[in-house]
Amino acid sequence: MDFQLTEEQLMLKKMVHDLAEKEFRPRAAEWEAKAEHMPLSYLKKLAELGLMGLSLPVKYGGQGRSAFEAVIAIEELARISSMCAAPVFESNVGPVKVIEQFGTEEQKQKYLPPVCRGESLISIGMTEPEAGSALTDLSTRAVLDGDHYIVNGQKRFCTGGGESNAYMVYVRLGEQKGAKGIGGLIIEKGTPGFSFGKQEQLMGLRGMPSCDLIFDNCHVPRENLVVKEGEFRKLMLAFDLERCGNATMCLGIAQGALEEAIAYSQSRRQWGKDICEFQAVQFMLADMALRVEAARLLIYRATVNAATGLPAPFEANLAKCFANQMAREVTGLALQVHGGYGYSKEYPVERMMRDAWGWGLAGGTIEIQKVTIASLLLRRRFDQRR
Ligand SMILES: Cc1cc2nc3c(=O)[nH]c(=O)nc-3n(C[C@H](O)[C@H](O)[C@H](O)COP(=O)(O)OP(=O)(O)OC[C@H]3O[C@@H](n4cnc5c(N)ncnc54)[C@H](O)[C@@H]3O)c2cc1C
């Protein structure tokens, strides 16, 4: 077991770190305050640096690097803001992975290269108004009619909604209830019968688009089917990589918050000395570091073991669940170290705290992660309906 980054990985980390400091640190607070979406020109920049599709195969325009290396890049960007890391997240651990792992050759040729060029983003539509944690209750229906599926239904809280060019939509393909009837279909923006709800005003992660996807007799070509009925497990396996990305967003936020707290504690003076000289403040810093480093190890293990494929469900769920809780706690401590100023929008830690909260909801709540972890430990499924 080797805990050292290779020379190449260190170079990648430094390159993304410098980019984040130069391009994103000066702008992140303003984008968040105005809930503005990151200008699309930045996608091109990220693509030129090879960060879009970093872990996608070279054959489709990616860099052929590992999931772990994608995580290194996402963490460096998320230190500044989740919004700045979002395109790299989407293009490496998002639904593109479902296409890369399970799509047809034609689908890969069509959808992956534009993502790597920074010309396209793909989002995921799973959640519905009546199917959140109980995802397998989803009712968006896709009925085959000749060479098209006719899709009806509504998706909620789609990150990237309205802006992304294509959507991996979880649909019910047959009469079978629960997971058995669910598959995944790519639905492109602009397809007749596909529209968007209003943009959500969320507590955090502002600047990342989010809205409903509405399908009203939407005609989707038959060849857009990626995962067929009965293969719901494939969607979940690919989603475990997205969970590692979600955990990395938390890691980045928490690392950023720790750095803010360390700097502040050495500049703020009370009682005639720097507040870092008080043991209570030192303990807060130490508690933050303990949690950040533990989350980092869980994330690194899950993604190093995934190599260029998908992570083990147990490792991915542990990493996400721990990192989700950790980021809420660490940003709370960072705010506390800042005293009243932490509660002010003049300092970034209140934004970090609001952003951190969202990741423990997105991609399956902390509670649902625990249900999954317990089920994997006990090697039993627990029917939540009975
Ligand atoms: C910032 C953000 C981004 C998101 N991005 C996307 C996206 O891109 N695509 C997408 O499809 N969805 C997305 N979501 C939706 C997200 O996946 C759901 O919000 C989440 O799965 C929870 O569903 P819900 O909100 O309906 O809550 P509910 O399922 O109604 O849960 C409410 C509460 O009950 C608890 N609960 C429910 N069932 C159980 C149980 N069996 N045991 C214990 N506790 C339980 C939950 O943990 C929670 O605390 C996003 C959400 C957020 C906040």
The ligand as a Gaussian input file, in Angstrom:
#p B3LYP/6-31G(d) Opt

LIG

0 1
 C      -28.416000      19.822000      -3.996000
 C      -29.193000      18.684000      -4.537000
 C      -28.856000      18.153000      -5.770000
 C      -29.577000      17.083000      -6.294000
 N      -29.284000      16.640000      -7.551000
 C      -30.057000      15.674000      -8.117000
 C      -29.856000      15.290000      -9.478000
 O      -28.972000      15.810000     -10.173000
 N      -30.670000      14.340000      -9.992000
 C      -31.659000      13.746000      -9.273000
 O      -32.327000      12.891000      -9.798000
 N      -31.891000      14.116000      -7.980000
 C      -31.117000      15.066000      -7.394000
 N      -31.353000      15.467000      -6.092000
 C      -32.441000      14.844000      -5.345000
 C      -31.969000      13.937000      -4.211000
 O      -31.429000      12.750000      -4.745000
 C      -33.160000      13.697000      -3.292000
 O      -33.490000      14.943000      -2.689000
 C      -32.857000      12.664000      -2.217000
 O      -32.696000      11.386000      -2.785000
 C      -33.916000      12.600000      -1.130000
 O      -35.200000      12.542000      -1.656000
 P      -36.320000      13.560000      -1.103000
 O      -35.768000      14.932000      -1.182000
 O      -37.587000      13.269000      -1.805000
 O      -36.455000      13.207000       0.441000
 P      -37.360000      12.049000       1.108000
 O      -37.096000      10.764000       0.435000
 O      -38.751000      12.530000       1.193000
 O      -36.734000      11.968000       2.562000
 C      -37.100000      12.859000       3.625000
 C      -36.357000      12.401000       4.891000
 O      -36.764000      11.065000       5.237000
 C      -35.638000      10.220000       5.352000
 N      -35.974000       8.871000       4.885000
 C      -36.669000       8.533000       3.781000
 N      -36.758000       7.180000       3.687000
 C      -36.061000       6.668000       4.733000
 C      -35.761000       5.353000       5.188000
 N      -36.192000       4.278000       4.522000
 N      -35.022000       5.215000       6.309000
 C      -34.553000       6.298000       6.987000
 N      -34.820000       7.573000       6.608000
 C      -35.560000       7.750000       5.503000
 C      -34.583000      10.867000       4.442000
 O      -33.262000      10.479000       4.801000
 C      -34.848000      12.338000       4.714000
 O      -34.210000      12.730000       5.894000
 C      -30.638000      16.527000      -5.546000
 C      -30.966000      17.059000      -4.299000
 C      -30.266000      18.124000      -3.787000
 C      -30.661000      18.706000      -2.459000

